[in-house]
Amino acid sequence: MNTGDEMTTTTRAQDPIEASIDPSPATLPPRIVPVGPGRTADDARTGSPDVAGVAAMPKVAAEAVSITYGTKLAVRDVSLEVPERSILALIGPSGSGKSTFLRCFNRMNDLIPGARVTGQVRLDGIGLMDPDVSVVELRRRVGMVFQRPNPFPMSIYDNVAYGPRRRGASDRAQLDELVERSLTRAALWTEVKDDLRRKSGLALSGGQQQRLCIARVLATEPEVILMDEPASALDPISTLRVEELMRELRELYTIIIVTHNMQQAARVSDRTAFFNMGEDRAGYLVELDDTRTLFTNPKNQLTEDYVSGRFG
């Protein structure tokens, strides 16, 4: 939904956000997996139509999603799509519904008394709001990393193996392999491999704890990873490490991240969605575009005002 006057493009000095955008952003590795006649999944990421002119199915999509808490409208009529193996950043001022909207993708809002979601959310074209959807299986396929690290009070090994064990995994060799693979993908293996069974996850540093939580999500073999301000409680060095990790993980996963750090959104995401709060205090989508375009040449004046620091 566009609100406000169209922006008149002007020449201006490069700001820190623009400077943090790679002028030649790395493309995702090609995937030779047919997703339609004459198409590959790499075409799907770029939104290229197939030979019949029909766009490929997005990995995740929201269709006219509105969310209420009791009588209060929190998010109004949001529709967007997320290509496979890409990173979408949700930015906007506090209270604009970003985290509330993020929780729709694995139905975490179901756990909030009085919350009601209308519209449809899809994963690989399947409606997630349908009553016959297994929420347990959905949350395995769509994992979540929260704002503050929340390791369990158990060993590093048991933290990572927790999800697979809950699903019935018991073979020691397979669990060992899964734990090592998950910690390696989370860029934590070399730091903790000698203390896997002796050291508690709570004994790690803040940045290590967050990477441990990411490894715990990866161990459930998800397809989509939701991240709700995953670096907001971390120091700058740990923040950069988590950002590097996100860019590595997008080669295998679809990632949606909520962040208040616009430089972070510019550094890690392929596309960015800007949310704002309306007069009724409901969050809504103002603009969605490729990250570089949204930060350097937004179509909406509200977006221009936000990314240039005039409000928010």
BELWO-V236646 format. One record per backbone hydrogen bond with DSSP energy under -0.5 kcal/mol. CO is the residue of the C=O (numbers start at 0). NH is the residue of the N-H. Records with the same first field share a line. If there is no record, write none. Layout:
BEGIN
CO = NH, NH
END
This chain:
BEGIN
2 = 301
4 = 300
6 = 8
9 = 11
14 = 18
15 = 19
16 = 19
17 = 20
19 = 21
21 = 24
29 = 31
30 = 32, 40, 41
32 = 40
35 = 38
36 = 50
38 = 34, 35
39 = 42, 43
40 = 44
41 = 45
42 = 46, 47
43 = 46
47 = 55
49 = 52
52 = 54
53 = 49
58 = 123
59 = 81
60 = 121
61 = 63, 79
62 = 119
64 = 77
65 = 117
66 = 73, 74
67 = 69, 115
68 = 70, 71
70 = 72
71 = 68, 73
73 = 282
74 = 66, 76
77 = 64
79 = 61
81 = 58, 59
85 = 254
86 = 269, 270
87 = 256
88 = 90, 272
89 = 258
90 = 274
92 = 95
96 = 100
97 = 101
98 = 102
100 = 103
101 = 104
102 = 105, 107, 108
103 = 106
106 = 109
107 = 110
108 = 111
110 = 112
111 = 114
113 = 69
115 = 67
117 = 65
119 = 62
120 = 127
121 = 60
122 = 125
125 = 122
126 = 129
129 = 132
132 = 134
133 = 137
134 = 138
135 = 139
136 = 140
137 = 141
140 = 142, 222, 223
142 = 225
144 = 227
146 = 232
151 = 153
153 = 200
154 = 158
155 = 159
156 = 160
157 = 161
158 = 161
160 = 164
161 = 165
162 = 166
163 = 168
164 = 167
170 = 174
171 = 175
172 = 176
173 = 177
174 = 178
175 = 179
176 = 180
177 = 181
178 = 182
179 = 183
180 = 184
181 = 185
182 = 187, 188
183 = 186
187 = 190, 191
188 = 191, 192
191 = 194
194 = 198
195 = 155, 156
198 = 155
199 = 202
200 = 203
204 = 208
205 = 209
206 = 210
207 = 211
208 = 212
209 = 213
210 = 214
211 = 215
212 = 216
213 = 217
214 = 218
216 = 219
217 = 220
222 = 253
223 = 142
224 = 255
225 = 144
226 = 228, 257
228 = 231
230 = 233
234 = 238
235 = 239
236 = 240
237 = 241
238 = 242
239 = 243
240 = 244
241 = 245
242 = 246
243 = 247
244 = 248
245 = 249
247 = 250
248 = 251, 252
253 = 224
254 = 87
255 = 226
256 = 89
257 = 228
259 = 261
260 = 264
261 = 265
262 = 266
263 = 267
264 = 268
269 = 290
270 = 88
271 = 288
272 = 90, 274
273 = 285, 286
274 = 92
275 = 283
277 = 280
281 = 277
282 = 75
283 = 275, 285
286 = 273
288 = 271
289 = 293
290 = 294
291 = 295
292 = 296
298 = 6
299 = 303
300 = 304
301 = 305
302 = 306
303 = 307
304 = 309, 310
305 = 308
END
